[in-house]
Amino acid sequence: MELSFLVQAPLFQGVQESELKAMLPCLGARERFYQKDEIIYHAGQTVSDAGMVLCGSVNIVVNFYWGGSHIFGHVEPGQLFAETYAAISEQPMLCDAVAAEDCEILFLNLEKLMTTCRNGCAFHNRIIKNLIRISAQNNLNLSARMMHTASKSIRERLVSYFSEQARKTGNSSFTIPFSRQQLAEYLGVDRSALSNELSKMQRDGLIRYHKNNISLLSNFDRTM
């Protein structure tokens, strides 16, 4: 694994490469590759390891008893998933973690991370603080999705989501991490209705889009 990449990840901020190399065995680190659409963690499963995406990406998906599913989150390189469940290892997962594309995952044992090891690694406390920040950020991401889906109309949900993406990237043109079906699941709407609304927004001069590349036009501000 690329240590130079890992030390840039939020979990290992403030840790040097030499320190991380010595630390990874203490954290029970192991790597695994997954193909697109392969399930990494199943709903109902209890886990002790958090996953960090090394390359590719992962979707957090909730499947409903009567059919259908919603995407609750998207995890990109350097980010963690399942850390909350790994910290409470007896709590079954309520969602699936699914490879959104071919990906490589680094698994880290949370119990070992939160417990001082026999080697007396001096950086456990620093990583624990980083983990708390990550968990807080993930809670904010979930809150953002709740805000996007609070509106009744599809247009209002799209406006909310696109506005957030523009703020995050600092640009009115950006690439979203979802296919059309995945975006519909994330916003909790029908795919055909979503596609129709995107076409209407383009005709109304609010946006311009091609696949998952979105540009907000000058009229977009009037929808906010």
Order of alpha helices (4+ residues) and beta strands (2+ residues): alpha-alpha-beta-beta-beta-beta-beta-beta-alpha-beta-beta-alpha-alpha-alpha-beta-alpha-alpha-beta-beta
